[in-house]
Amino acid sequence: MINLEKKLRAAGLRPTKQRLLISNYLFSGSHMHVTADSLYSELSKSGVNISLATIYNVLNIFTSHGLLREISIDSSRSYFDTNTKKHYHYYYEKTAKLEDIDIEKLQINPLPEKRNGFDVSSIDIVIRVNG
């Protein structure tokens, strides 16, 4: 069983009540993709009383401290991924679901050239599926 308080402290975060509640949902099972709205809905169904603003704040703090990875689908929709390892995604437009793609299953070759002397630090790919 993962010690959520230790996980938060290791990331440089104070384990507040709200952070622990959200951590318990996000990090106690398999990897998942959530939006702030979907997380709010799930927590509310479980009887957790927490504001949507608090959820947004915690998700953004977790992302900035490396506990989550944000995937922007468009200007109005972002998902937060508990799998922070390098990987890509399928986005199913009809169901608005994300699915992981193993990085070895999709190769980019050749990689883009250096731009203005900078190396490519990462590549984010979302393949949109009409399904």
C-alpha positions as CSV (number, residue, x, y, z in Angstrom):
1,M,0.0,0.0,0.0
2,I,1.4,3.4,-1.0
3,N,1.9,5.9,1.8
4,L,0.3,9.0,0.4
5,E,1.6,11.3,3.0
6,K,5.2,10.3,2.2
7,K,4.5,10.6,-1.5
8,L,3.3,14.2,-1.1
9,R,6.2,15.1,1.2
10,A,8.7,13.5,-1.2
11,A,7.3,15.8,-3.9
12,G,7.8,18.9,-1.6
13,L,4.2,19.2,-0.7
14,R,2.4,19.5,2.7
15,P,-0.1,16.7,3.0
16,T,-3.2,18.7,3.7
17,K,-6.6,17.1,4.2
18,Q,-7.7,18.1,0.7
19,R,-4.5,16.9,-1.0
20,L,-4.8,13.5,0.9
21,L,-8.4,13.1,-0.2
22,I,-7.6,13.7,-3.8
23,S,-4.4,11.6,-3.6
24,N,-6.3,8.7,-2.2
25,Y,-8.5,8.7,-5.3
26,L,-5.7,9.3,-7.8
27,F,-2.9,7.2,-6.5
28,S,-4.4,4.2,-4.7
29,G,-5.1,2.2,-7.9
30,S,-4.1,1.8,-11.5
31,H,-3.1,4.8,-13.7
32,M,-6.0,7.1,-14.8
33,H,-6.8,10.2,-16.7
34,V,-9.2,12.7,-15.0
35,T,-10.5,16.1,-15.7
36,A,-11.2,18.4,-12.8
37,D,-14.9,18.0,-13.5
38,S,-14.8,14.2,-13.6
39,L,-12.8,14.1,-10.4
40,Y,-15.3,16.5,-8.7
41,S,-18.1,14.2,-9.8
42,E,-16.5,11.0,-8.6
43,L,-15.5,12.5,-5.2
44,S,-19.0,13.9,-4.8
45,K,-20.5,10.5,-5.5
46,S,-18.3,9.1,-2.8
47,G,-19.6,11.6,-0.3
48,V,-16.5,13.8,-0.3
49,N,-17.3,17.5,0.2
50,I,-14.7,19.5,-1.7
51,S,-15.1,22.5,-4.0
52,L,-14.3,22.4,-7.7
53,A,-11.9,25.3,-7.2
54,T,-9.9,23.2,-4.6
55,I,-9.8,20.3,-7.1
56,Y,-8.4,22.6,-9.8
57,N,-5.8,24.0,-7.4
58,V,-4.7,20.6,-6.2
59,L,-4.4,19.1,-9.7
60,N,-2.3,22.1,-10.8
61,I,-0.1,21.9,-7.8
62,F,0.4,18.1,-8.3
63,T,1.3,18.7,-11.9
64,S,3.8,21.4,-11.1
65,H,5.4,19.1,-8.5
66,G,5.7,16.1,-11.0
67,L,2.9,13.9,-9.5
68,L,0.6,14.3,-12.5
69,R,1.1,15.1,-16.2
70,E,-1.4,17.5,-17.9
71,I,-2.6,16.6,-21.4
72,S,-4.4,19.5,-23.2
73,I,-6.9,18.3,-25.7
74,D,-8.1,21.8,-26.7
75,S,-8.3,25.2,-25.1
76,S,-11.3,24.1,-22.9
77,R,-10.3,20.6,-21.9
78,S,-7.3,19.2,-20.0
79,Y,-6.8,15.8,-18.6
80,F,-4.5,15.0,-15.7
81,D,-2.6,11.7,-16.1
82,T,-1.3,9.8,-13.1
83,N,1.2,8.0,-15.3
84,T,4.1,10.5,-15.5
85,K,6.4,8.2,-17.5
86,K,6.9,9.1,-21.2
87,H,4.0,7.9,-23.3
88,Y,1.5,9.0,-25.9
89,H,-2.3,9.0,-26.0
90,Y,-5.3,8.1,-28.1
91,Y,-8.2,10.5,-27.6
92,Y,-11.6,9.1,-28.5
93,E,-13.7,12.1,-29.6
94,K,-17.1,10.5,-29.2
95,T,-16.5,9.3,-25.6
96,A,-13.9,12.0,-24.6
97,K,-11.7,9.2,-23.2
98,L,-7.9,9.0,-23.2
99,E,-6.0,5.8,-23.6
100,D,-2.2,5.3,-23.2
101,I,0.0,4.3,-26.1
102,D,3.3,2.7,-25.1
103,I,6.2,4.9,-26.3
104,E,7.8,1.8,-28.1
105,K,4.7,1.3,-30.2
106,L,4.9,4.7,-31.9
107,Q,8.3,6.0,-33.1
108,I,9.1,9.4,-34.5
109,N,11.9,9.2,-36.9
110,P,13.7,11.4,-37.6
111,L,13.2,13.7,-34.6
112,P,12.8,17.4,-35.4
113,E,16.0,19.3,-35.9
114,K,17.3,21.7,-33.2
115,R,15.5,25.0,-33.3
116,N,17.6,28.0,-32.6
117,G,20.2,25.8,-30.9
118,F,17.8,24.1,-28.5
119,D,17.4,20.3,-28.2
120,V,14.0,18.7,-28.2
121,S,13.3,18.0,-24.5
122,S,10.0,16.0,-25.0
123,I,7.3,15.2,-27.5
124,D,3.6,15.0,-26.7
125,I,1.4,13.2,-29.1
126,V,-2.4,12.8,-28.9
127,I,-3.9,10.8,-31.7
128,R,-7.6,11.7,-32.1
129,V,-9.9,8.8,-33.0
130,N,-13.4,9.3,-34.3
131,G,-14.8,6.7,-32.0
